[in-house]
């Protein structure tokens, strides 16, 4: 019997391979995780797996400054 971590890895592999039927069967074998464990995973995950170009970061800073002057926040 595979561990839960191995099952999750197998699910990810099958999903990436677009074998959704097999991924669904593996998903049925995975035990649900607690809210606390989910939040821990969520908070430790990177914001994005793609680097954000500097010009987008700059535009975001400009937008934040404009909204701050108006007493609002982006989000």
N, CA, C and O atoms as CSV, one atom per row, in Angstrom:
chain,resi,resn,atom,element,x,y,z
A,1,UNK,N,N,0.845,-1.186,0.000
A,1,UNK,CA,C,0.000,0.000,0.000
A,1,UNK,C,C,0.881,1.237,0.000
A,1,UNK,O,O,1.859,1.312,0.744
A,2,UNK,N,N,0.538,2.189,-0.822
A,2,UNK,CA,C,1.301,3.424,-0.909
A,2,UNK,C,C,0.916,4.361,0.229
A,2,UNK,O,O,-0.202,4.314,0.743
A,3,UNK,N,N,1.867,5.217,0.613
A,3,UNK,CA,C,1.577,6.226,1.625
A,3,UNK,C,C,0.730,7.330,0.999
A,3,UNK,O,O,0.610,7.414,-0.223
A,4,UNK,N,N,0.147,8.170,1.840
A,4,UNK,CA,C,-0.664,9.282,1.346
A,4,UNK,C,C,0.179,10.229,0.483
A,4,UNK,O,O,-0.296,10.756,-0.523
A,5,UNK,N,N,1.420,10.433,0.889
A,5,UNK,CA,C,2.299,11.304,0.117
A,5,UNK,C,C,2.580,10.701,-1.262
A,5,UNK,O,O,2.604,11.424,-2.258
A,6,UNK,N,N,2.788,9.405,-1.326
A,6,UNK,CA,C,3.013,8.741,-2.610
A,6,UNK,C,C,1.756,8.805,-3.483
A,6,UNK,O,O,1.842,8.983,-4.698
A,7,UNK,N,N,0.594,8.657,-2.851
A,7,UNK,CA,C,-0.654,8.755,-3.604
A,7,UNK,C,C,-0.846,10.163,-4.179
A,7,UNK,O,O,-1.292,10.322,-5.315
A,8,UNK,N,N,-0.509,11.170,-3.388
A,8,UNK,CA,C,-0.621,12.545,-3.881
A,8,UNK,C,C,0.320,12.779,-5.059
A,8,UNK,O,O,-0.050,13.431,-6.036
A,9,UNK,N,N,1.536,12.246,-4.964
A,9,UNK,CA,C,2.496,12.388,-6.063
A,9,UNK,C,C,1.989,11.667,-7.314
A,9,UNK,O,O,2.117,12.177,-8.427
A,10,UNK,N,N,1.417,10.483,-7.122
A,10,UNK,CA,C,0.870,9.730,-8.256
A,10,UNK,C,C,-0.306,10.479,-8.883
A,10,UNK,O,O,-0.432,10.533,-10.106
A,11,UNK,N,N,-1.160,11.051,-8.048
A,11,UNK,CA,C,-2.275,11.857,-8.549
A,11,UNK,C,C,-1.756,13.020,-9.392
A,11,UNK,O,O,-2.238,13.253,-10.500
A,12,UNK,N,N,-0.765,13.753,-8.857
A,12,UNK,CA,C,-0.191,14.889,-9.585
A,12,UNK,C,C,0.374,14.441,-10.926
A,12,UNK,O,O,0.172,15.108,-11.941
A,13,UNK,N,N,1.085,13.309,-10.935
A,13,UNK,CA,C,1.682,12.803,-12.168
A,13,UNK,C,C,0.606,12.470,-13.198
A,13,UNK,O,O,0.720,12.846,-14.364
A,14,UNK,N,N,-0.433,11.766,-12.767
A,14,UNK,CA,C,-1.508,11.386,-13.677
A,14,UNK,C,C,-2.280,12.598,-14.184
A,14,UNK,O,O,-2.661,12.658,-15.353
A,15,UNK,N,N,-2.507,13.557,-13.301
A,15,UNK,CA,C,-3.229,14.766,-13.698
A,15,UNK,C,C,-2.416,15.543,-14.733
A,15,UNK,O,O,-2.963,16.014,-15.730
A,16,UNK,N,N,-1.114,15.675,-14.496
A,16,UNK,CA,C,-0.250,16.373,-15.457
A,16,UNK,C,C,-0.235,15.651,-16.801
A,16,UNK,O,O,-0.125,16.284,-17.851
A,17,UNK,N,N,-0.346,14.319,-16.765
A,17,UNK,CA,C,-0.368,13.525,-17.991
A,17,UNK,C,C,-1.753,13.534,-18.638
A,17,UNK,O,O,-1.965,12.904,-19.674
A,18,UNK,N,N,-2.688,14.249,-18.023
A,18,UNK,CA,C,-4.071,14.370,-18.485
A,18,UNK,C,C,-4.805,13.028,-18.528
A,18,UNK,O,O,-5.712,12.826,-19.335
A,19,UNK,N,N,-4.393,12.117,-17.644
A,19,UNK,CA,C,-5.097,10.833,-17.482
A,19,UNK,C,C,-6.077,11.020,-16.328
A,19,UNK,O,O,-5.865,10.517,-15.225
A,20,UNK,N,N,-7.152,11.752,-16.607
A,20,UNK,CA,C,-8.077,12.172,-15.557
A,20,UNK,C,C,-8.844,11.017,-14.934
A,20,UNK,O,O,-9.165,11.071,-13.746
A,21,UNK,N,N,-9.144,9.984,-15.692
A,21,UNK,CA,C,-9.860,8.833,-15.142
A,21,UNK,C,C,-9.008,8.145,-14.085
A,21,UNK,O,O,-9.490,7.846,-12.992
A,22,UNK,N,N,-7.752,7.895,-14.406
A,22,UNK,CA,C,-6.851,7.246,-13.445
A,22,UNK,C,C,-6.582,8.165,-12.255
A,22,UNK,O,O,-6.514,7.702,-11.116
A,23,UNK,N,N,-6.427,9.471,-12.516
A,23,UNK,CA,C,-6.194,10.428,-11.438
A,23,UNK,C,C,-7.377,10.441,-10.477
A,23,UNK,O,O,-7.194,10.542,-9.264
A,24,UNK,N,N,-8.586,10.341,-11.014
A,24,UNK,CA,C,-9.776,10.305,-10.169
A,24,UNK,C,C,-9.818,9.086,-9.274
A,24,UNK,O,O,-10.249,9.169,-8.124
A,25,UNK,N,N,-9.372,7.951,-9.794
A,25,UNK,CA,C,-9.337,6.725,-8.973
A,25,UNK,C,C,-8.328,6.856,-7.847
A,25,UNK,O,O,-8.580,6.416,-6.725
A,26,UNK,N,N,-7.181,7.462,-8.147
A,26,UNK,CA,C,-6.171,7.670,-7.100
A,26,UNK,C,C,-6.686,8.679,-6.080
A,26,UNK,O,O,-6.451,8.528,-4.881
A,27,UNK,N,N,-7.378,9.692,-6.547
A,27,UNK,CA,C,-7.918,10.717,-5.654
A,27,UNK,C,C,-8.870,10.103,-4.627
A,27,UNK,O,O,-8.927,10.558,-3.485
A,28,UNK,N,N,-9.610,9.079,-5.026
A,28,UNK,CA,C,-10.522,8.407,-4.096
A,28,UNK,C,C,-9.781,7.723,-2.950
A,28,UNK,O,O,-10.365,7.489,-1.892
A,29,UNK,N,N,-8.501,7.401,-3.146
A,29,UNK,CA,C,-7.707,6.719,-2.128
A,29,UNK,C,C,-7.024,7.673,-1.157
A,29,UNK,O,O,-6.526,7.255,-0.112
A,30,UNK,N,N,-7.004,8.948,-1.503
A,30,UNK,CA,C,-6.321,9.942,-0.671
A,30,UNK,C,C,-7.256,10.403,0.444
A,30,UNK,O,O,-8.398,10.796,0.204
A,31,UNK,N,N,-6.739,10.343,1.668
A,31,UNK,CA,C,-7.527,10.785,2.823
A,31,UNK,C,C,-7.553,12.312,2.862
A,31,UNK,O,O,-6.546,12.954,2.564
A,32,UNK,N,N,-8.688,12.895,3.225
A,32,UNK,CA,C,-8.762,14.358,3.336
A,32,UNK,C,C,-7.789,14.860,4.400
A,32,UNK,O,O,-7.508,14.162,5.375
A,33,UNK,N,N,-7.277,16.076,4.206
A,33,UNK,CA,C,-6.386,16.665,5.198
A,33,UNK,C,C,-7.163,17.668,6.035
A,33,UNK,O,O,-8.239,18.124,5.647
A,34,UNK,N,N,-6.604,17.999,7.180
A,34,UNK,CA,C,-7.266,18.945,8.084
A,34,UNK,C,C,-7.149,20.359,7.540
A,34,UNK,O,O,-6.308,20.650,6.689
A,35,UNK,N,N,-8.013,21.234,8.051
A,35,UNK,CA,C,-7.955,22.646,7.663
A,35,UNK,C,C,-6.592,23.242,8.011
A,35,UNK,O,O,-6.035,24.022,7.239
A,36,UNK,N,N,-6.058,22.872,9.177
A,36,UNK,CA,C,-4.775,23.400,9.612
A,36,UNK,C,C,-3.656,22.969,8.666
A,36,UNK,O,O,-2.788,23.772,8.323
A,37,UNK,N,N,-3.676,21.698,8.243
A,37,UNK,CA,C,-2.655,21.209,7.324
A,37,UNK,C,C,-2.778,21.904,5.967
A,37,UNK,O,O,-1.772,22.255,5.350
A,38,UNK,N,N,-4.016,22.100,5.506
A,38,UNK,CA,C,-4.244,22.782,4.235
A,38,UNK,C,C,-3.718,24.210,4.282
A,38,UNK,O,O,-3.055,24.662,3.348
A,39,UNK,N,N,-4.011,24.926,5.373
A,39,UNK,CA,C,-3.538,26.300,5.503
A,39,UNK,C,C,-2.014,26.359,5.571
A,39,UNK,O,O,-1.405,27.280,5.027
A,40,UNK,N,N,-1.399,25.389,6.232
A,40,UNK,CA,C,0.061,25.326,6.302
A,40,UNK,C,C,0.639,25.160,4.896
A,40,UNK,O,O,1.599,25.844,4.539
A,41,UNK,N,N,0.070,24.265,4.102
A,41,UNK,CA,C,0.529,24.045,2.723
A,41,UNK,C,C,0.321,25.307,1.897
A,41,UNK,O,O,1.203,25.714,1.142
A,42,UNK,N,N,-0.840,25.919,2.041
A,42,UNK,CA,C,-1.167,27.116,1.279
A,42,UNK,C,C,-0.206,28.259,1.587
A,42,UNK,O,O,0.256,28.946,0.675
A,43,UNK,N,N,0.097,28.468,2.877
A,43,UNK,CA,C,0.962,29.578,3.271
A,43,UNK,C,C,2.421,29.335,2.916
A,43,UNK,O,O,3.181,30.292,2.770
A,44,UNK,N,N,2.829,28.082,2.775
A,44,UNK,CA,C,4.220,27.794,2.431
A,44,UNK,C,C,4.440,27.723,0.922
A,44,UNK,O,O,5.582,27.642,0.469
A,45,UNK,N,N,3.362,27.752,0.144
A,45,UNK,CA,C,3.481,27.678,-1.312
A,45,UNK,C,C,3.987,29.004,-1.872
A,45,UNK,O,O,3.688,30.067,-1.327
A,46,UNK,N,N,4.744,28.942,-2.949
A,46,UNK,CA,C,5.184,30.203,-3.567
A,46,UNK,C,C,3.987,30.972,-4.114
A,46,UNK,O,O,2.971,30.381,-4.478
A,47,UNK,N,N,4.117,32.282,-4.167
A,47,UNK,CA,C,3.020,33.120,-4.665
A,47,UNK,C,C,2.666,32.728,-6.096
A,47,UNK,O,O,1.493,32.699,-6.468
A,48,UNK,N,N,3.672,32.431,-6.881
A,48,UNK,CA,C,3.462,32.033,-8.262
A,48,UNK,C,C,4.653,31.199,-8.702
A,48,UNK,O,O,5.745,31.325,-8.149
A,49,UNK,N,N,4.447,30.364,-9.679
A,49,UNK,CA,C,5.571,29.588,-10.181
A,49,UNK,C,C,6.203,30.237,-11.402
A,49,UNK,O,O,7.145,29.699,-11.985
A,50,UNK,N,N,5.686,31.380,-11.780
A,50,UNK,CA,C,6.234,32.136,-12.901
A,50,UNK,C,C,6.794,33.452,-12.369
A,50,UNK,O,O,6.140,34.116,-11.564
A,51,UNK,N,N,7.988,33.839,-12.803
A,51,UNK,CA,C,8.513,35.130,-12.357
A,51,UNK,C,C,7.672,36.275,-12.919
A,51,UNK,O,O,7.235,36.234,-14.069
A,52,UNK,N,N,7.454,37.283,-12.102
A,52,UNK,CA,C,6.670,38.443,-12.532
A,52,UNK,C,C,7.642,39.473,-13.100
A,52,UNK,O,O,8.582,39.886,-12.420
A,53,UNK,N,N,7.416,39.888,-14.346
A,53,UNK,CA,C,8.318,40.875,-14.958
A,53,UNK,C,C,8.330,42.175,-14.167
A,53,UNK,O,O,7.332,42.554,-13.554
A,54,UNK,N,N,9.466,42.848,-14.190
A,54,UNK,CA,C,9.628,44.079,-13.420
A,54,UNK,C,C,8.639,45.163,-13.850
A,54,UNK,O,O,8.158,45.917,-13.004
A,55,UNK,N,N,8.324,45.260,-15.149
A,55,UNK,CA,C,7.390,46.304,-15.577
A,55,UNK,C,C,6.002,46.072,-14.979
A,55,UNK,O,O,5.283,47.038,-14.723
A,56,UNK,N,N,5.615,44.843,-14.754
A,56,UNK,CA,C,4.320,44.575,-14.118
A,56,UNK,C,C,4.381,44.940,-12.637
A,56,UNK,O,O,3.432,45.503,-12.091
A,57,UNK,N,N,5.505,44.617,-11.990
A,57,UNK,CA,C,5.671,45.005,-10.585
A,57,UNK,C,C,5.600,46.531,-10.439
A,57,UNK,O,O,4.981,47.042,-9.505
A,58,UNK,N,N,6.238,47.254,-11.370
A,58,UNK,CA,C,6.233,48.716,-11.322
A,58,UNK,C,C,4.821,49.257,-11.512
A,58,UNK,O,O,4.398,50.158,-10.787
A,59,UNK,N,N,4.094,48.716,-12.478
A,59,UNK,CA,C,2.709,49.164,-12.691
A,59,UNK,C,C,1.848,48.889,-11.465
A,59,UNK,O,O,0.964,49.679,-11.132
A,60,UNK,N,N,2.101,47.788,-10.805
A,60,UNK,CA,C,1.363,47.450,-9.588
A,60,UNK,C,C,1.663,48.463,-8.479
A,60,UNK,O,O,0.764,48.893,-7.757
A,61,UNK,N,N,2.951,48.838,-8.356
A,61,UNK,CA,C,3.317,49.839,-7.351
A,61,UNK,C,C,2.645,51.181,-7.651
A,61,UNK,O,O,2.174,51.857,-6.737
A,62,UNK,N,N,2.601,51.565,-8.925
A,62,UNK,CA,C,1.959,52.822,-9.318
A,62,UNK,C,C,0.464,52.774,-8.990
A,62,UNK,O,O,-0.089,53.726,-8.440
A,63,UNK,N,N,-0.180,51.660,-9.330
A,63,UNK,CA,C,-1.601,51.507,-9.030
A,63,UNK,C,C,-1.850,51.571,-7.525
A,63,UNK,O,O,-2.790,52.229,-7.080
A,64,UNK,N,N,-1.018,50.895,-6.743
A,64,UNK,CA,C,-1.162,50.941,-5.287
A,64,UNK,C,C,-1.039,52.376,-4.777
A,64,UNK,O,O,-1.795,52.783,-3.895
A,65,UNK,N,N,-0.096,53.144,-5.322
A,65,UNK,CA,C,0.092,54.532,-4.887
A,65,UNK,C,C,-1.123,55.382,-5.232
A,65,UNK,O,O,-1.573,56.186,-4.416
A,66,UNK,N,N,-1.654,55.206,-6.434
A,66,UNK,CA,C,-2.839,55.965,-6.852
A,66,UNK,C,C,-4.026,55.624,-5.954
A,66,UNK,O,O,-4.737,56.515,-5.488
A,67,UNK,N,N,-4.233,54.343,-5.716
A,67,UNK,CA,C,-5.357,53.937,-4.875
A,67,UNK,C,C,-5.172,54.388,-3.433
A,67,UNK,O,O,-6.145,54.736,-2.763
A,68,UNK,N,N,-3.926,54.385,-2.945
A,68,UNK,CA,C,-3.673,54.844,-1.579
A,68,UNK,C,C,-4.034,56.314,-1.416
A,68,UNK,O,O,-4.556,56.715,-0.376
A,69,UNK,N,N,-3.758,57.122,-2.447
A,69,UNK,CA,C,-4.135,58.537,-2.402
A,69,UNK,C,C,-5.642,58.708,-2.322
A,69,UNK,O,O,-6.138,59.682,-1.755
A,70,UNK,N,N,-6.369,57.751,-2.894
A,70,UNK,CA,C,-7.829,57.818,-2.875
A,70,UNK,C,C,-8.427,57.089,-1.673
A,70,UNK,O,O,-9.647,57.028,-1.513
A,71,UNK,N,N,-7.548,56.534,-0.828
A,71,UNK,CA,C,-8.025,55.822,0.358
A,71,UNK,C,C,-8.550,54.435,0.065
A,71,UNK,O,O,-9.397,53.923,0.796
A,72,UNK,N,N,-8.058,53.821,-0.998
A,72,UNK,CA,C,-8.495,52.480,-1.376
A,72,UNK,C,C,-7.281,51.565,-1.479
A,72,UNK,O,O,-6.133,52.008,-1.422
A,73,UNK,N,N,-7.570,50.280,-1.633
A,73,UNK,CA,C,-6.501,49.295,-1.801
A,73,UNK,C,C,-6.838,48.397,-2.983
A,73,UNK,O,O,-8.007,48.106,-3.236
A,74,UNK,N,N,-5.804,47.958,-3.711
A,74,UNK,CA,C,-5.993,46.990,-4.798
A,74,UNK,C,C,-6.171,45.621,-4.179
A,74,UNK,O,O,-5.680,45.363,-3.080
A,75,UNK,N,N,-6.853,44.763,-4.860
A,75,UNK,CA,C,-6.946,43.403,-4.335
A,75,UNK,C,C,-8.168,42.772,-4.741
A,75,UNK,O,O,-8.414,41.618,-4.388
